[in-house]
Amino acid sequence: MIRIILFGAPGAGKGTYSAELIKKYKVPQVSTGDMLRAEVKEGTELGKEAHEFMKHGQLVPDQMVIEMVHKRIQEPDAVNGFILDGFPRTVTQANSLDLMLHQMNIELSGVIKIEISQETILSRLTGRRVCTNCGATFNIATMKPKQEGICDKCGHNLIQRPDDQPTTILNRLAIYQKDTEPLIEFYKNKNLLRPVQCEGPYNEALARVFAALEKMAKV
């Protein structure tokens, strides 16, 4: 049974690791951002309420996000656990999550924090190139296209997204650190935080993530 929160800076590889965890443990990735967009698209009551905040550029209230998470982790595919991604973002949200899980008689297995240097993140993100047509992703340092600037899959042009520019990345990292620093302390004090060093070869880093999760499952 794996019920975890996954923390990772932009470019740390959180999405890639999540995909591997989903395959291995057969649990869903619970992304509040994805859920919000789905609720809005489906026109649910919650989605309509959330859209009113979103269209005015306002943050969706914590209570609405908690309701979404509560609803999602009761679905059949979450019976063996879940990976919380993008939530909580604040200590207030973390306290609300604690209360909700307590009321549901659910305990977190732990909190995985993917640790990687700022230099590596900058190298990864500034080297990322995305296809303008099919959305395929390449990297000029680690996963080059066969022809420079051209997508291997559909032959359209590859671009560097504006949010992959160095200045933008540094700003995103600063916001991440500011937002997550209090949460790291929060979960460290609860003895739930498990930092995992993810520098170096991908397979070795993934093995360390799996090892941390196996320890959690046995606690």
GROMACS elastic network, one bead per residue, 0.5 to 0.9 nm:
[ bonds ]
;  ai    aj funct       b0    kb
    1    25     6  0.82430   500
    1    79     6  0.87448   500
    1    80     6  0.53693   500
    1    81     6  0.56181   500
    1    82     6  0.87523   500
    1   109     6  0.79567   500
    1   217     6  0.63774   500
    2    25     6  0.74863   500
    2    27     6  0.78456   500
    2    80     6  0.68849   500
    2    82     6  0.64389   500
    2    83     6  0.77930   500
    2   108     6  0.79205   500
    2   109     6  0.59641   500
    2   110     6  0.84911   500
    2   213     6  0.75780   500
    2   214     6  0.88918   500
    2   216     6  0.79127   500
    2   217     6  0.63815   500
    3    27     6  0.87370   500
    3    80     6  0.81276   500
    3    83     6  0.60440   500
    3    84     6  0.79009   500
    3   106     6  0.87311   500
    3   107     6  0.74996   500
    3   108     6  0.51752   500
    3   109     6  0.50911   500
    3   110     6  0.70938   500
    3   111     6  0.88266   500
    4    81     6  0.79734   500
    4    82     6  0.64453   500
    4    83     6  0.50688   500
    4    84     6  0.61488   500
    4    85     6  0.89340   500
    4   108     6  0.58475   500
    4   109     6  0.55659   500
    4   110     6  0.52124   500
    4   111     6  0.55013   500
    4   112     6  0.71031   500
    4   213     6  0.87469   500
    5    82     6  0.84500   500
    5    83     6  0.57565   500
    5    85     6  0.63647   500
    5    86     6  0.85355   500
    5    87     6  0.76136   500
    5    88     6  0.82374   500
    5   108     6  0.79729   500
    5   109     6  0.85862   500
    5   110     6  0.67376   500
    5   112     6  0.62562   500
    5   113     6  0.84636   500
    6    14     6  0.74326   500
    6    18     6  0.82093   500
    6    83     6  0.66917   500
    6    84     6  0.61487   500
    6    85     6  0.56699   500
    6    86     6  0.79052   500
    6    87     6  0.86560   500
    6   110     6  0.89161   500
    6   111     6  0.59870   500
    6   113     6  0.61782   500
    6   114     6  0.77144   500
    7    14     6  0.74141   500
    7    84     6  0.88962   500
    7    85     6  0.72395   500
    7    86     6  0.77038   500
    7    87     6  0.88813   500
    7   111     6  0.73713   500
    7   112     6  0.60750   500
    7   114     6  0.62093   500
    7   180     6  0.83210   500
    8    11     6  0.79128   500
    8    12     6  0.55915   500
    8    13     6  0.73654   500
    8    14     6  0.57055   500
    8   112     6  0.84218   500
    8   113     6  0.59207   500
    8   114     6  0.50193   500
    8   115     6  0.71614   500
    8   116     6  0.85565   500
    8   176     6  0.87640   500
    9    12     6  0.52740   500
    9    13     6  0.82367   500
    9    14     6  0.78567   500
    9   114     6  0.77153   500
    9   115     6  0.82655   500
    9   116     6  0.82648   500
    9   121     6  0.83214   500
    9   172     6  0.85669   500
    9   173     6  0.65747   500
    9   176     6  0.63665   500
    9   177     6  0.79405   500
   10    13     6  0.77226   500
   10    14     6  0.80166   500
   10   121     6  0.75186   500
   10   125     6  0.84651   500
   10   169     6  0.79530   500
   10   172     6  0.72340   500
   10   173     6  0.67569   500
   10   176     6  0.78504   500
   11    14     6  0.74856   500
   11    15     6  0.89724   500
   11   120     6  0.85856   500
   11   121     6  0.52981   500
   11   122     6  0.78623   500
   11   124     6  0.66631   500
   11   125     6  0.60994   500
   12    15     6  0.85285   500
   12   114     6  0.67550   500
   12   115     6  0.74828   500
   12   116     6  0.63137   500
   12   117     6  0.86460   500
   12   120     6  0.84095   500
   12   121     6  0.62388   500
   12   124     6  0.86623   500
   12   198     6  0.81929   500
   13    16     6  0.52357   500
   13    17     6  0.62078   500
   13    18     6  0.85040   500
   13   114     6  0.81116   500
   13   198     6  0.88730   500
   14    17     6  0.52595   500
   14    18     6  0.59872   500
   14    19     6  0.86464   500
   14    85     6  0.85716   500
   14   114     6  0.74166   500
   15    18     6  0.50405   500
   15    19     6  0.62674   500
   15    20     6  0.88782   500
   15    85     6  0.89328   500
   16    19     6  0.52886   500
   16    20     6  0.66767   500
   16    21     6  0.89210   500
   17    20     6  0.51834   500
   17    21     6  0.62658   500
   17    22     6  0.86653   500
   17   206     6  0.69282   500
   17   209     6  0.81029   500
   18    21     6  0.50234   500
   18    22     6  0.60752   500
   18    23     6  0.86547   500
   18    29     6  0.69533   500
   18    83     6  0.76063   500
   18    85     6  0.86591   500
   19    22     6  0.51851   500
   19    23     6  0.64214   500
   19    24     6  0.88184   500
   19    29     6  0.82064   500
   20    23     6  0.52130   500
   20    24     6  0.62294   500
   20    25     6  0.85941   500
   20   206     6  0.83111   500
   21    24     6  0.51238   500
   21    25     6  0.58333   500
   21    26     6  0.76199   500
   21    27     6  0.77298   500
   21    28     6  0.89834   500
   21    29     6  0.87993   500
   21    83     6  0.84121   500
   21   209     6  0.89849   500
   21   210     6  0.79306   500
   22    25     6  0.55490   500
   22    26     6  0.51327   500
   22    27     6  0.52442   500
   22    28     6  0.60623   500
   22    29     6  0.68972   500
   22    82     6  0.85797   500
   22    83     6  0.81738   500
   23    26     6  0.54596   500
   23    27     6  0.77378   500
   24    27     6  0.83005   500
   25    28     6  0.88906   500
   25    80     6  0.82390   500
   25    81     6  0.83914   500
   26    77     6  0.81239   500
   26    78     6  0.87883   500
   26    80     6  0.76768   500
   26    81     6  0.83767   500
   26    82     6  0.88227   500
   27    77     6  0.65442   500
   27    78     6  0.59187   500
   27    79     6  0.80409   500
   27    80     6  0.63272   500
   27    81     6  0.55439   500
   27    82     6  0.51513   500
   27    83     6  0.71688   500
   28    73     6  0.88389   500
   28    77     6  0.66115   500
   28    78     6  0.61625   500
   28    81     6  0.74795   500
   28    82     6  0.51968   500
   28    83     6  0.62876   500
   28    84     6  0.87070   500
   29    82     6  0.59840   500
   29    84     6  0.61624   500
   29    85     6  0.66892   500
   30    33     6  0.89698   500
   30    34     6  0.81354   500
   30    35     6  0.77760   500
   30    69     6  0.75552   500
   30    72     6  0.74469   500
   30    73     6  0.78897   500
   30    82     6  0.66387   500
   30    83     6  0.57312   500
   30    85     6  0.58052   500
   30    86     6  0.83160   500
   30    87     6  0.86400   500
   31    34     6  0.53321   500
   31    35     6  0.61940   500
   31    36     6  0.86699   500
   31    69     6  0.87323   500
   31    83     6  0.82979   500
   31    84     6  0.63111   500
   31    86     6  0.58958   500
   31    87     6  0.73947   500
   32    36     6  0.60313   500
   32    37     6  0.86265   500
   32    65     6  0.70236   500
   32    68     6  0.76195   500
   32    69     6  0.72183   500
   32    84     6  0.81718   500
   32    85     6  0.70768   500
   32    86     6  0.61537   500
   32    87     6  0.65244   500
   33    36     6  0.52449   500
   33    37     6  0.64185   500
   33    38     6  0.87026   500
   33    85     6  0.87679   500
   33    86     6  0.71535   500
   33    87     6  0.89475   500
   34    37     6  0.52597   500
   34    38     6  0.61863   500
   34    39     6  0.87073   500
   35    39     6  0.60902   500
   35    40     6  0.85799   500
   35    68     6  0.72944   500
   35    69     6  0.84983   500
   35    72     6  0.85381   500
   36    39     6  0.51943   500
   36    40     6  0.62519   500
   36    41     6  0.85821   500
   36    46     6  0.86866   500
   36    47     6  0.67965   500
   36    50     6  0.73912   500
   36    51     6  0.86661   500
   36    65     6  0.80286   500
   36    68     6  0.79577   500
   37    40     6  0.51982   500
   37    41     6  0.60772   500
   37    42     6  0.85984   500
   37    47     6  0.78554   500
   37    51     6  0.89193   500
   38    41     6  0.50222   500
   38    42     6  0.60323   500
   38    43     6  0.84829   500
   38    47     6  0.77706   500
   39    42     6  0.52078   500
   39    43     6  0.61383   500
   39    44     6  0.56864   500
   39    45     6  0.81799   500
   39    46     6  0.65994   500
   39    48     6  0.78346   500
   39    50     6  0.83178   500
   39    68     6  0.88529   500
   40    43     6  0.51336   500
   40    44     6  0.66527   500
   40    45     6  0.86687   500
   40    46     6  0.76882   500
   40    48     6  0.60559   500
   40    49     6  0.85700   500
   40    50     6  0.71665   500
   40    51     6  0.62347   500
   41    44     6  0.80764   500
   41    47     6  0.73929   500
   42    47     6  0.73014   500
   43    46     6  0.79748   500
   43    47     6  0.55804   500
   43    48     6  0.59773   500
   44    48     6  0.61208   500
   44    49     6  0.86002   500
   45    48     6  0.51412   500
   45    49     6  0.63156   500
   45    50     6  0.86035   500
   46    49     6  0.51844   500
   46    50     6  0.60834   500
   46    51     6  0.85181   500
   46    64     6  0.73700   500
   46    67     6  0.87438   500
   46    68     6  0.81543   500
   47    50     6  0.50346   500
   47    51     6  0.59597   500
   47    52     6  0.87041   500
   48    51     6  0.51206   500
   48    52     6  0.65413   500
   49    52     6  0.54310   500
   49    53     6  0.71321   500
   49    60     6  0.87756   500
   49    64     6  0.86412   500
   50    53     6  0.54278   500
   50    54     6  0.62312   500
   50    55     6  0.87130   500
   50    59     6  0.87894   500
   50    60     6  0.58926   500
   50    61     6  0.82260   500
   50    64     6  0.75851   500
   51    55     6  0.58248   500
   51    56     6  0.84739   500
   51    60     6  0.84140   500
   52    55     6  0.56321   500
   52    56     6  0.67749   500
   52    58     6  0.85916   500
   52    60     6  0.88413   500
   53    56     6  0.54963   500
   53    57     6  0.64901   500
   53    59     6  0.63794   500
   53    60     6  0.58377   500
   53    61     6  0.83948   500
   54    57     6  0.50097   500
   54    58     6  0.54257   500
   54    59     6  0.66047   500
   54    60     6  0.67727   500
   55    58     6  0.74369   500
   56    59     6  0.89617   500
   58    61     6  0.88288   500
   59    62     6  0.85618   500
   60    63     6  0.84701   500
   60    64     6  0.68471   500
   60    65     6  0.70983   500
   61    64     6  0.55670   500
   61    65     6  0.67239   500
   61    66     6  0.89276   500
   62    65     6  0.51420   500
   62    66     6  0.61330   500
   62    67     6  0.86250   500
   62    92     6  0.82991   500
   62    93     6  0.64170   500
   62    96     6  0.82957   500
   63    66     6  0.50436   500
   63    67     6  0.61878   500
   63    68     6  0.87389   500
   63    93     6  0.85809   500
   63    96     6  0.81752   500
   64    67     6  0.50652   500
   64    68     6  0.64053   500
   64    69     6  0.88265   500
   65    68     6  0.50949   500
   65    69     6  0.63293   500
   65    70     6  0.85977   500
   65    87     6  0.88117   500
   65    93     6  0.89140   500
   66    69     6  0.50877   500
   66    70     6  0.60204   500
   66    71     6  0.85314   500
   66    93     6  0.79154   500
   66    96     6  0.73081   500
   66    97     6  0.68902   500
   66   100     6  0.79417   500
   67    70     6  0.50270   500
   67    71     6  0.61288   500
   67    72     6  0.85735   500
   68    71     6  0.51375   500
   68    72     6  0.60831   500
   68    73     6  0.87282   500
   69    72     6  0.50364   500
   69    73     6  0.61474   500
   69    74     6  0.86622   500
   69    84     6  0.88091   500
   69    87     6  0.89728   500
   69    97     6  0.87288   500
   70    73     6  0.56819   500
   70    74     6  0.66464   500
   70    97     6  0.89062   500
   70   100     6  0.73918   500
   70   101     6  0.84140   500
   70   104     6  0.89590   500
   71    74     6  0.55825   500
   71    75     6  0.71091   500
   72    75     6  0.55750   500
   72    78     6  0.77999   500
   73    76     6  0.81550   500
   73    77     6  0.81969   500
   73    78     6  0.54148   500
   73    79     6  0.76371   500
   73    81     6  0.80163   500
   73    82     6  0.71922   500
   74    77     6  0.83482   500
   74    78     6  0.65041   500
   74    79     6  0.72256   500
   75    78     6  0.56890   500
   75    79     6  0.71528   500
   76    79     6  0.55068   500
   76    80     6  0.86895   500
   77    80     6  0.72873   500
   77    81     6  0.81530   500
   77    82     6  0.86187   500
   78    81     6  0.50114   500
   78    82     6  0.56660   500
   79    82     6  0.81557   500
   84    87     6  0.61347   500
   84    88     6  0.81130   500
   85    88     6  0.80902   500
   86    89     6  0.66708   500
   87    90     6  0.82278   500
   87    93     6  0.77170   500
   87    94     6  0.80571   500
   87    97     6  0.89727   500
   88    91     6  0.74721   500
   88    92     6  0.83832   500
   88    93     6  0.52995   500
   88    94     6  0.53413   500
   88    95     6  0.89631   500
   88    96     6  0.89692   500
   88    97     6  0.74945   500
   88   183     6  0.82158   500
   89    92     6  0.84257   500
   89    93     6  0.65352   500
   89    94     6  0.74855   500
   89   179     6  0.65222   500
   89   180     6  0.67013   500
   89   183     6  0.75513   500
   90    93     6  0.51839   500
   90    94     6  0.62580   500
   90    95     6  0.87522   500
   90   179     6  0.65885   500
   90   180     6  0.72036   500
   90   182     6  0.75407   500
   90   183     6  0.64992   500
   91    95     6  0.61438   500
   91    96     6  0.85670   500
   91   180     6  0.88045   500
   91   182     6  0.66851   500
   91   183     6  0.57504   500
   91   186     6  0.71489   500
   92    95     6  0.52098   500
   92    96     6  0.63282   500
   92    97     6  0.86477   500
   93    96     6  0.50008   500
   93    97     6  0.60516   500
   93    98     6  0.85417   500
   94    97     6  0.50078   500
   94    98     6  0.61384   500
   94    99     6  0.86965   500
   94   183     6  0.75857   500
   94   186     6  0.82810   500
   94   187     6  0.89442   500
   95    98     6  0.50097   500
   95    99     6  0.63064   500
   95   100     6  0.86704   500
   96    99     6  0.51606   500
   96   100     6  0.61836   500
   96   101     6  0.86470   500
   97   100     6  0.50757   500
   97   101     6  0.60849   500
   97   102     6  0.84326   500
   98   101     6  0.52890   500
   98   102     6  0.60537   500
   98   103     6  0.86284   500
   98   107     6  0.87122   500
   98   108     6  0.88827   500
   99   102     6  0.50865   500
   99   103     6  0.62100   500
   99   104     6  0.86835   500
  100   103     6  0.51753   500
  100   104     6  0.63412   500
  100   105     6  0.86742   500
  100   106     6  0.86387   500
  101   105     6  0.60327   500
  101   107     6  0.66025   500
  101   108     6  0.81288   500
  102   106     6  0.59141   500
  102   107     6  0.71918   500
  103   106     6  0.77074   500
  104   107     6  0.88697   500
  107   110     6  0.87515   500
  108   111     6  0.78691   500
  108   192     6  0.80374   500
  109   192     6  0.74766   500
  109   213     6  0.82460   500
  109   216     6  0.56714   500
  109   217     6  0.65698   500
  109   219     6  0.80677   500
  110   187     6  0.84891   500
  110   191     6  0.82724   500
  110   193     6  0.61460   500
  110   194     6  0.69765   500
  110   213     6  0.81904   500
  110   216     6  0.64656   500
  110   217     6  0.89504   500
  111   184     6  0.89721   500
  111   187     6  0.72405   500
  111   188     6  0.89526   500
  111   192     6  0.56270   500
  111   194     6  0.58010   500
  111   195     6  0.81467   500
  112   192     6  0.84779   500
  112   193     6  0.62700   500
  112   195     6  0.58801   500
  112   196     6  0.68635   500
  112   209     6  0.79552   500
  112   212     6  0.79464   500
  112   213     6  0.81723   500
  113   184     6  0.84231   500
  113   193     6  0.71430   500
  113   194     6  0.60970   500
  113   196     6  0.59906   500
  113   197     6  0.85362   500
  114   194     6  0.87472   500
  114   195     6  0.61677   500
  114   196     6  0.52364   500
  114   197     6  0.63903   500
  114   198     6  0.62644   500
  114   209     6  0.82977   500
  115   195     6  0.64588   500
  115   196     6  0.57369   500
  115   198     6  0.56791   500
  115   199     6  0.75065   500
  116   119     6  0.84770   500
  116   120     6  0.68574   500
  116   121     6  0.72348   500
  116   196     6  0.87914   500
  116   197     6  0.65077   500
  116   198     6  0.56836   500
  116   199     6  0.55948   500
  117   120     6  0.53310   500
  117   121     6  0.64527   500
  117   122     6  0.87610   500
  117   198     6  0.89928   500
  117   199     6  0.74535   500
  118   121     6  0.50733   500
  118   122     6  0.61252   500
  118   123     6  0.85780   500
  118   170     6  0.86048   500
  118   173     6  0.82112   500
  119   122     6  0.51844   500
  119   123     6  0.62065   500
  119   124     6  0.86669   500
  120   123     6  0.50773   500
  120   124     6  0.61563   500
  120   125     6  0.86457   500
  120   199     6  0.79540   500
  121   124     6  0.51039   500
  121   125     6  0.60714   500
  121   126     6  0.83432   500
  121   169     6  0.86616   500
  122   125     6  0.53348   500
  122   126     6  0.57688   500
  122   127     6  0.81201   500
  122   164     6  0.86054   500
  122   165     6  0.89818   500
  122   166     6  0.68028   500
  122   169     6  0.71182   500
  122   170     6  0.80580   500
  123   126     6  0.55691   500
  123   127     6  0.60176   500
  123   128     6  0.86608   500
  123   141     6  0.79366   500
  124   127     6  0.53777   500
  124   128     6  0.63606   500
  124   139     6  0.72705   500
  124   140     6  0.89163   500
  124   141     6  0.76744   500
  124   142     6  0.80827   500
  125   128     6  0.51356   500
  125   129     6  0.86682   500
  125   139     6  0.82416   500
  125   163     6  0.88316   500
  125   164     6  0.55054   500
  125   165     6  0.78922   500
  125   166     6  0.82016   500
  125   169     6  0.76792   500
  126   129     6  0.83420   500
  126   139     6  0.85624   500
  126   140     6  0.89326   500
  126   160     6  0.77219   500
  126   164     6  0.53111   500
  126   165     6  0.59671   500
  126   166     6  0.63718   500
  126   169     6  0.82738   500
  127   138     6  0.81698   500
  127   139     6  0.50848   500
  127   140     6  0.51821   500
  127   141     6  0.61481   500
  127   142     6  0.82888   500
  127   160     6  0.79682   500
  127   164     6  0.81319   500
  128   137     6  0.69190   500
  128   138     6  0.57846   500
  128   140     6  0.66284   500
  128   141     6  0.83959   500
  128   143     6  0.89132   500
  128   159     6  0.84665   500
  128   160     6  0.64762   500
  128   161     6  0.81287   500
  128   164     6  0.72427   500
  129   136     6  0.84324   500
  129   137     6  0.58202   500
  129   138     6  0.51566   500
  129   139     6  0.57681   500
  129   140     6  0.73427   500
  129   149     6  0.81114   500
  129   158     6  0.56628   500
  129   159     6  0.52344   500
  129   161     6  0.72653   500
  129   164     6  0.88715   500
  130   133     6  0.87738   500
  130   134     6  0.85628   500
  130   135     6  0.57556   500
  130   136     6  0.57481   500
  130   138     6  0.63592   500
  130   139     6  0.86215   500
  130   151     6  0.81784   500
  130   157     6  0.83039   500
  130   158     6  0.51410   500
  130   159     6  0.53504   500
  130   160     6  0.63915   500
  130   161     6  0.72013   500
  131   134     6  0.57797   500
  131   136     6  0.52641   500
  131   137     6  0.65339   500
  131   138     6  0.83270   500
  131   149     6  0.88860   500
  131   150     6  0.78148   500
  131   151     6  0.59656   500
  131   154     6  0.85129   500
  131   155     6  0.87485   500
  131   156     6  0.64918   500
  131   157     6  0.58655   500
  131   159     6  0.63935   500
  132   135     6  0.60819   500
  132   136     6  0.83988   500
  132   151     6  0.87911   500
  132   156     6  0.66418   500
  132   157     6  0.59996   500
  132   158     6  0.60633   500
  132   159     6  0.68170   500
  133   136     6  0.82132   500
  133   151     6  0.88411   500
  133   154     6  0.76064   500
  133   155     6  0.87914   500
  133   156     6  0.61933   500
  133   157     6  0.76841   500
  133   158     6  0.86737   500
  134   151     6  0.86569   500
  134   153     6  0.79833   500
  134   154     6  0.70452   500
  134   156     6  0.82025   500
  135   158     6  0.89657   500
  136   151     6  0.73284   500
  136   152     6  0.86175   500
  136   153     6  0.75003   500
  136   154     6  0.89426   500
  136   158     6  0.87539   500
  137   143     6  0.87432   500
  137   151     6  0.85081   500
  137   158     6  0.85096   500
  138   141     6  0.89254   500
  138   142     6  0.80356   500
  138   143     6  0.54153   500
  138   144     6  0.59301   500
  138   145     6  0.63937   500
  138   151     6  0.82294   500
  138   158     6  0.84278   500
  139   142     6  0.53934   500
  139   144     6  0.53517   500
  139   145     6  0.77134   500
  140   143     6  0.60856   500
  140   145     6  0.75128   500
  140   148     6  0.84792   500
  141   144     6  0.65192   500
  144   147     6  0.81233   500
  144   148     6  0.76093   500
  145   148     6  0.60207   500
  145   149     6  0.72862   500
  145   150     6  0.67052   500
  145   151     6  0.63815   500
  145   152     6  0.59696   500
  146   149     6  0.89220   500
  146   150     6  0.77053   500
  146   151     6  0.80350   500
  146   152     6  0.63844   500
  147   150     6  0.55149   500
  147   151     6  0.76089   500
  147   152     6  0.75157   500
  148   151     6  0.83922   500
  148   158     6  0.84652   500
  149   156     6  0.84820   500
  149   157     6  0.58234   500
  149   159     6  0.73255   500
  150   153     6  0.88951   500
  150   154     6  0.84459   500
  150   155     6  0.56456   500
  150   156     6  0.57016   500
  150   158     6  0.55074   500
  151   154     6  0.57976   500
  151   156     6  0.54316   500
  151   157     6  0.61317   500
  151   158     6  0.60562   500
  152   155     6  0.59183   500
  152   156     6  0.83599   500
  153   156     6  0.83472   500
  160   163     6  0.83515   500
  160   164     6  0.64939   500
  160   165     6  0.77143   500
  161   164     6  0.53180   500
  161   165     6  0.72764   500
  162   165     6  0.56598   500
  162   168     6  0.76501   500
  163   166     6  0.82218   500
  163   167     6  0.85963   500
  163   168     6  0.55059   500
  163   169     6  0.64881   500
  163   172     6  0.86700   500
  164   167     6  0.84287   500
  164   168     6  0.66141   500
  164   169     6  0.60289   500
  165   168     6  0.54046   500
  165   169     6  0.61531   500
  165   170     6  0.87803   500
  166   169     6  0.50665   500
  166   170     6  0.61941   500
  166   171     6  0.86499   500
  167   170     6  0.52911   500
  167   171     6  0.63529   500
  167   172     6  0.87678   500
  168   171     6  0.51043   500
  168   172     6  0.62226   500
  168   173     6  0.86694   500
  169   172     6  0.50231   500
  169   173     6  0.61441   500
  169   174     6  0.85958   500
  170   173     6  0.50685   500
  170   174     6  0.61744   500
  170   175     6  0.87157   500
  171   174     6  0.50950   500
  171   175     6  0.63172   500
  171   176     6  0.86387   500
  172   175     6  0.51751   500
  172   176     6  0.61559   500
  172   177     6  0.86820   500
  173   177     6  0.61479   500
  173   178     6  0.85618   500
  174   177     6  0.52072   500
  174   178     6  0.61825   500
  174   179     6  0.86233   500
  175   178     6  0.50867   500
  175   179     6  0.60543   500
  175   180     6  0.84703   500
  176   179     6  0.51857   500
  176   180     6  0.59022   500
  176   181     6  0.81681   500
  177   180     6  0.53278   500
  177   181     6  0.56126   500
  178   181     6  0.57105   500
  178   182     6  0.78279   500
  179   182     6  0.69460   500
  179   183     6  0.75853   500
  180   183     6  0.50067   500
  180   184     6  0.60947   500
  180   185     6  0.87745   500
  181   184     6  0.52144   500
  181   185     6  0.66133   500
  181   186     6  0.87340   500
  182   185     6  0.52506   500
  182   186     6  0.61294   500
  182   187     6  0.88525   500
  183   187     6  0.62157   500
  183   188     6  0.83199   500
  184   187     6  0.54553   500
  184   188     6  0.59555   500
  184   189     6  0.85692   500
  184   193     6  0.71462   500
  185   189     6  0.60342   500
  185   190     6  0.86293   500
  185   193     6  0.85755   500
  186   189     6  0.54246   500
  186   190     6  0.66702   500
  186   193     6  0.87934   500
  187   191     6  0.62524   500
  187   192     6  0.53530   500
  187   193     6  0.53510   500
  188   192     6  0.58993   500
  188   194     6  0.82576   500
  189   192     6  0.76688   500
  189   193     6  0.82900   500
  190   193     6  0.76851   500
  191   194     6  0.84347   500
  192   216     6  0.89759   500
  194   212     6  0.71072   500
  194   213     6  0.89281   500
  194   216     6  0.89189   500
  195   212     6  0.86263   500
  196   205     6  0.80872   500
  196   208     6  0.66744   500
  196   209     6  0.62704   500
  196   212     6  0.73786   500
  197   200     6  0.87989   500
  197   205     6  0.69586   500
  197   208     6  0.75266   500
  197   209     6  0.83960   500
  198   201     6  0.82630   500
  198   202     6  0.76444   500
  198   204     6  0.80133   500
  198   206     6  0.75442   500
  198   208     6  0.76591   500
  198   209     6  0.80737   500
  199   202     6  0.79096   500
  199   204     6  0.88094   500
  199   205     6  0.66681   500
  200   203     6  0.87224   500
  200   204     6  0.71807   500
  200   205     6  0.67441   500
  201   204     6  0.55115   500
  201   205     6  0.63729   500
  201   206     6  0.87794   500
  202   205     6  0.50852   500
  202   206     6  0.60630   500
  202   207     6  0.85546   500
  203   206     6  0.50848   500
  203   207     6  0.61587   500
  203   208     6  0.87499   500
  204   207     6  0.50772   500
  204   208     6  0.64368   500
  204   209     6  0.88666   500
  205   208     6  0.51428   500
  205   209     6  0.64410   500
  205   210     6  0.88088   500
  206   209     6  0.50363   500
  206   210     6  0.62532   500
  206   211     6  0.85700   500
  207   210     6  0.50768   500
  207   211     6  0.60728   500
  207   212     6  0.86497   500
  208   212     6  0.61958   500
  208   213     6  0.86569   500
  209   212     6  0.52151   500
  209   213     6  0.63648   500
  209   214     6  0.87493   500
  210   213     6  0.50956   500
  210   214     6  0.61518   500
  210   215     6  0.87256   500
  211   214     6  0.51080   500
  211   215     6  0.63732   500
  211   216     6  0.87363   500
  212   215     6  0.52867   500
  212   216     6  0.64014   500
  212   217     6  0.88568   500
  213   217     6  0.61999   500
  213   218     6  0.87691   500
  214   217     6  0.51078   500
  214   218     6  0.64861   500
  214   219     6  0.89419   500
  215   218     6  0.52767   500
  215   219     6  0.64428   500
  216   219     6  0.52842   500
